[in-house]
Amino acid sequence: MNLPPIVALEIGTSRIRAIVGEAREDGCIMVTGLGECDSRGVRKGEIVDFDNALACVRTALHMAEESGRVIINEVHLAMSGGHIKSLVNRGSVPILDPDGEITSEDIAHVMETARAVSLPQDREILHTICQRFYVDDQQGVINPEGMEGSKLALDMLILHGVRNRLRNMVRVVRSVQVDVADVAFSGLCSALAVLSPEDKESGVAVIDLGGGTTDYVVYAHNAIAAAGSLAVGGDHITSDIARGLRIPPAEAERIKLDSGSAIVDLTTRAQKIGLTSEMGTPDRSAKLSDLNTIIHLRMEETFSLLKAQWMEDHLLHSIGGGIVLTGGGAFLKNVERLAEKVFGLPCRLGHPRNVSGLAVATEGPEFAAVVGMVRYGFKTAGKEAPSRSLTGWLSKLFGK
């Protein structure tokens, strides 16, 4: 089946990225267009200055149009933000067949029941994802159709976010006179881009280290067991450095990228780094160990928050495949070593898999979310995807 190209858009705190992707017969994604620019008007993955964000989105889409030689009329939008949370809801239904045989109608009924969760009025469901079925007291059923039982239950992972914040993201895109065909959680897209079937089967956690947020998805027992976002990212490290060393944020960002490390090397305690002087001020320097201590403390805190949450959910022992880091923050020196130390698990960088075309430009971990959004778009094209609910909400809200 020949499908038209899909344009994926990610409105991040640090960068805005758009790529044009085509589906190949071998399952690979061929990237034929790319647009990228610095982000303004976005903080912690949320719109804080509509006009600035609008200008940046327009620039990125125009660049993607020119490089891909296409006219972009609609995009698939990857969404993030610290307001995105998840919960697990269990639904159960009786089996009414006289012989107790479970049918496809029973499965559809239990899925509908598991989705029926009560949320605060200001929140909207972003995804509903089936985890595992139960037939009577039997756990871990993958496909119950045709089995016999008196009761069918299902655990459903429900991702939800603040309605107005999701809505503002869509409004920015539509203000460029471009439609939003679909939306998905950025962390889910990153996992879709970098994980293999073997990774999911063994259990793995993907942590996307963004400029304003840290998104995560945990696979356990071959299902998505947890997902969400922390409102902590690379800009928090930059802010910590600026305050700690009493330097401007731009200079803090520069030395973080040039000299920063997530691990403090005690052998470099005496080493100094030069600071760019502002006009009229004398040259300054700072200890490299001071810089890296600041970075280490913030990154250690972020990883520890995730570890504590996964331990509370009894997931840490199920992540046999370790930790996979994506996002621009994955380039921070020694961040893999720190993750291994905090989680007590192997860690690696996640690169988008099965990508061709402009592969050199889009194979880095910072492109995981937007490449995964293209893959998500093709995966759900032309069929009703039970894990999606926001598309219908968009139709209702904006009259699509």
C-alpha positions in Angstrom: 0.0 0.0 0.0 1.5 3.3 -1.1 1.0 5.9 1.6 1.7 9.7 1.2 4.6 11.2 3.1 4.1 12.1 6.7 5.4 15.3 8.3 6.3 15.0 11.9 6.7 18.1 14.1 8.2 18.4 17.6 7.9 21.8 19.4 10.6 21.5 22.0 11.9 23.9 24.6 15.3 24.2 23.0 14.7 23.2 19.4 11.8 22.9 16.9 12.1 20.0 14.4 10.1 19.0 11.4 10.9 16.0 9.1 9.2 14.6 6.0 9.2 10.8 6.0 8.2 8.2 3.4 7.4 4.6 4.2 9.5 2.0 2.3 8.4 -1.5 1.5 11.1 -3.0 3.8 9.6 -1.1 6.8 12.3 1.6 6.9 11.5 5.3 7.0 13.1 7.4 4.3 13.6 11.0 5.5 13.3 13.3 2.5 12.9 16.7 4.2 14.2 18.4 7.4 13.6 21.7 9.1 15.1 22.7 12.4 15.6 25.9 14.3 16.1 27.3 17.8 13.0 27.4 19.9 11.5 30.6 21.4 8.2 31.0 23.3 8.3 27.4 24.8 9.2 26.5 28.3 9.1 23.0 29.9 7.5 21.8 26.7 4.6 24.3 26.9 3.7 27.4 25.0 4.4 30.6 27.0 4.7 33.1 24.2 2.3 32.3 21.3 3.8 34.7 18.7 7.4 33.6 19.2 6.5 29.9 19.1 4.4 30.5 16.0 7.3 32.2 14.2 9.6 29.3 15.0 7.2 26.7 13.9 6.7 28.5 10.6 10.4 28.7 10.1 11.0 24.9 10.8 8.1 23.9 8.5 9.3 26.2 5.7 12.8 24.7 5.9 11.2 21.2 5.7 9.2 22.2 2.7 12.2 23.5 0.9 14.5 20.6 1.6 11.8 18.0 1.0 10.4 19.8 -2.1 6.8 19.4 -0.7 3.9 21.6 0.3 3.0 20.8 3.9 -0.7 20.9 4.6 -0.8 18.8 7.7 1.5 17.5 10.4 1.7 14.8 13.0 2.5 16.5 16.3 4.7 15.1 19.1 3.7 16.5 22.5 5.5 16.7 25.8 5.2 18.6 29.0 5.5 18.0 32.8 1.7 18.0 33.0 1.5 14.6 31.1 0.9 11.8 33.6 -0.3 8.2 33.5 -2.4 5.8 35.5 -3.4 2.2 35.3 -7.1 1.5 35.3 -8.6 -2.1 35.5 -11.9 -2.8 33.8 -13.7 -6.1 34.1 -16.8 -7.6 32.5 -18.7 -10.9 32.9 -18.7 -13.5 30.1 -22.3 -13.9 29.0 -21.9 -16.8 26.6 -23.5 -19.9 27.9 -20.4 -21.9 27.2 -18.1 -19.2 28.7 -16.3 -18.6 25.4 -14.6 -15.2 25.2 -15.5 -13.4 22.0 -14.2 -10.3 20.2 -17.3 -8.5 21.5 -16.2 -9.3 25.1 -12.8 -7.9 24.4 -14.2 -4.7 22.9 -16.5 -4.4 25.9 -13.7 -4.8 28.5 -11.5 -2.3 26.6 -14.4 0.2 26.7 -14.8 -0.4 30.4 -11.1 0.0 31.2 -11.0 3.3 29.3 -13.9 4.7 31.4 -11.8 6.5 34.0 -12.8 9.7 35.9 -10.3 12.5 35.5 -10.4 16.1 36.7 -12.4 18.4 34.4 -9.3 20.2 33.1 -7.5 17.0 31.9 -7.8 15.1 28.6 -6.8 11.6 27.7 -3.9 11.5 25.3 -3.5 7.7 24.9 -5.1 4.5 26.2 -2.8 1.5 25.9 -3.7 -2.1 26.7 -1.3 -3.8 29.1 -2.5 -7.3 30.1 -5.7 -9.3 30.2 -7.0 -11.5 33.0 -9.3 -14.5 32.6 -10.8 -15.3 36.0 -7.7 -15.7 38.2 -5.3 -16.3 35.3 -2.8 -13.5 34.9 -0.7 -12.3 31.9 -3.1 -13.4 29.1 -2.0 -12.0 25.8 -5.0 -12.8 23.7 -8.1 -14.1 25.5 -10.3 -14.6 22.4 -11.5 -18.2 22.2 -10.6 -19.0 25.8 -13.2 -20.0 28.4 -14.0 -18.1 31.6 -16.6 -16.4 33.7 -14.9 -13.0 33.9 -12.6 -11.0 31.7 -10.4 -8.1 33.0 -7.9 -5.7 31.4 -5.3 -3.3 32.8 -5.2 -0.1 30.7 -2.5 2.5 30.8 -4.0 5.9 30.4 -1.9 8.9 29.5 -3.5 12.3 30.2 -2.6 16.0 30.2 -4.0 19.4 30.9 -6.5 20.2 28.1 -5.6 23.8 27.6 -1.8 23.1 27.3 -2.4 20.4 24.8 -4.8 22.7 23.0 -2.3 25.6 22.8 0.2 23.4 21.0 -2.4 22.6 18.4 -3.5 26.2 18.1 0.1 27.3 17.3 0.3 24.8 14.4 -3.1 25.7 13.0 -2.2 29.4 13.1 0.5 28.6 10.5 -2.5 27.4 8.3 -1.4 23.8 8.7 -3.7 21.1 10.0 -2.9 18.6 12.8 -3.6 15.1 11.5 -2.7 13.4 14.8 -0.8 13.8 18.0 1.2 11.5 20.3 3.3 11.6 23.4 6.9 12.4 22.6 8.3 9.8 25.0 6.2 7.1 23.3 7.5 8.3 19.9 11.1 8.1 21.1 10.6 4.5 22.2 9.0 3.7 18.9 12.1 5.0 17.1 14.9 3.4 19.0 13.7 0.1 20.5 13.8 -3.3 18.9 11.2 -6.1 19.6 14.0 -7.8 21.7 14.4 -4.7 23.8 10.6 -4.6 24.6 10.6 -8.3 25.4 13.5 -8.1 27.8 12.2 -5.0 29.5 13.7 -1.5 29.0 13.3 2.1 30.0 13.6 5.0 27.5 14.5 8.3 29.0 14.3 11.3 26.6 16.4 14.1 28.0 15.0 17.3 26.5 15.6 21.0 27.0 12.7 21.5 29.3 11.3 18.1 30.1 12.4 14.5 30.8 10.0 12.1 29.1 10.1 8.4 30.0 8.5 5.1 28.8 9.0 1.8 30.6 8.5 -1.6 28.9 8.0 -4.6 31.3 6.6 -8.0 30.5 6.4 -7.0 26.8 4.0 -4.1 27.5 4.2 -0.4 28.2 4.1 -0.4 32.0 4.6 3.3 32.8 5.0 6.6 30.9 5.1 10.3 31.8 7.1 13.4 31.9 9.0 15.4 34.4 9.2 19.2 34.1 13.0 19.1 34.4 15.4 19.3 31.5 18.7 20.7 30.2 17.6 24.3 30.8 17.5 23.6 34.5 21.1 22.6 34.4 22.0 25.8 32.6 20.1 27.8 35.1 21.9 26.0 38.0 25.3 26.8 36.4 24.4 30.4 35.8 23.3 30.9 39.5 26.1 28.8 40.9 28.9 30.5 39.0 27.2 33.9 38.7 27.5 34.0 34.9 24.9 34.8 32.2 22.7 31.9 31.0 24.2 32.0 27.5 27.7 31.6 28.9 26.4 28.8 31.3 25.0 27.0 28.3 28.3 27.3 26.4 30.5 25.9 29.1 28.0 23.1 29.8 28.2 22.0 26.2 32.0 22.5 25.8 33.3 21.3 29.2 30.5 19.8 31.2 30.2 16.3 32.5 27.7 14.4 34.6 30.5 12.7 36.6 32.9 14.7 38.7 36.5 13.6 38.0 38.5 14.3 41.2 41.8 14.3 39.2 40.7 17.6 37.6 40.0 19.5 40.8 42.8 22.0 40.0 41.7 22.5 36.4 40.2 25.8 35.4 37.9 26.8 32.5 37.9 30.2 30.9 34.8 32.3 31.0 34.0 34.7 28.2 34.3 38.3 29.4 31.6 40.8 28.9 32.6 44.2 27.8 34.2 46.2 30.6 34.7 43.2 32.9 38.0 41.5 33.7 38.7 37.9 32.5 37.4 35.2 34.8 37.7 31.5 35.3 35.9 28.8 37.2 36.9 25.4 38.5 36.0 22.5 36.2 35.1 20.5 39.3 32.6 23.2 40.4 30.9 23.1 37.0 30.6 19.3 37.0 29.4 19.1 40.6 26.5 21.4 39.6 25.7 19.3 36.6 26.1 16.0 38.5 23.7 17.0 41.3 20.9 18.0 38.9 21.2 14.9 36.8 21.5 12.6 39.8 18.4 14.1 41.2 16.5 13.7 38.0 17.5 10.0 37.6 16.8 9.4 41.3 13.2 10.8 41.0 12.6 8.3 38.1 14.2 5.4 40.0 12.1 6.1 43.1 8.9 6.2 41.0 9.7 2.9 39.2 10.6 1.2 42.5 7.3 2.3 44.0 5.6 0.8 40.9 7.7 -2.4 41.3 9.1 -2.0 37.8 12.9 -1.7 38.4 13.5 -5.5 38.6 11.7 -5.9 35.3 14.0 -3.7 33.2 16.4 -6.4 32.2 17.4 -4.6 29.0 18.6 -1.5 31.0 18.2 2.2 30.2 18.2 3.9 26.8 18.9 7.6 26.7 17.5 9.8 23.9 17.1 13.6 23.4 19.7 16.3 23.2 20.7 15.8 26.8 22.0 12.4 25.9 25.1 14.1 24.4 26.1 15.3 27.9 29.5 13.8 28.7 29.4 10.7 31.0 25.6 10.8 31.4 25.5 7.1 30.6 27.9 6.3 33.4 25.8 8.3 35.8 22.6 6.5 34.8 24.3 3.2 35.2 25.4 4.2 38.7 22.0 5.5 39.8 19.8 2.7 38.3 22.3 -0.1 38.7 21.5 -1.1 35.2 23.3 -1.0 31.8 22.8 2.1 29.8 23.2 3.1 26.2 22.4 5.9 23.8 19.3 5.4 21.6 19.6 6.1 17.9 16.6 5.9 15.5 16.5 2.5 13.8 15.7 1.7 10.2 16.0 5.2 8.9 17.4 6.1 5.4 17.5 9.2 3.2 18.8 12.1 5.3 19.9 9.5 7.8 23.1 11.2 8.8 21.2 14.3 9.9 18.5 12.4 11.7 20.2 9.4 13.2 21.2 11.2 16.5 19.4 10.6 19.8 18.0 14.2 19.6 15.8 13.1 16.6 14.3 10.1 18.3 10.9 11.7 19.1 10.3 13.3 15.7 11.4 10.2 13.8 9.2 8.1 16.0 6.3 10.4 15.3 6.7 9.6 11.6 6.7 5.9 12.4 3.7 6.3 14.6 1.8 8.1 11.8 2.4 5.3 9.4 1.6 2.7 12.0 -1.8 4.2 12.6 -2.5 5.3 9.0 -5.7 4.1 7.5 -7.0 2.3 10.6 -8.7 3.0 13.8 -6.1 2.9 16.5 -7.6 2.0 19.9 -4.7 3.6 21.7 -5.6 7.0 20.3 -8.3 9.2 21.7 -7.0 12.8 21.2 -7.8 12.7 17.5 -11.5 12.5 18.2 -11.1 15.2 20.9 -9.3 17.5 18.3 -12.2 17.0 15.9 -14.7 17.9 18.5 -12.8 20.8 19.8 -11.7 22.5 16.6 -14.3 21.3 14.2 -11.9 19.3 12.1 
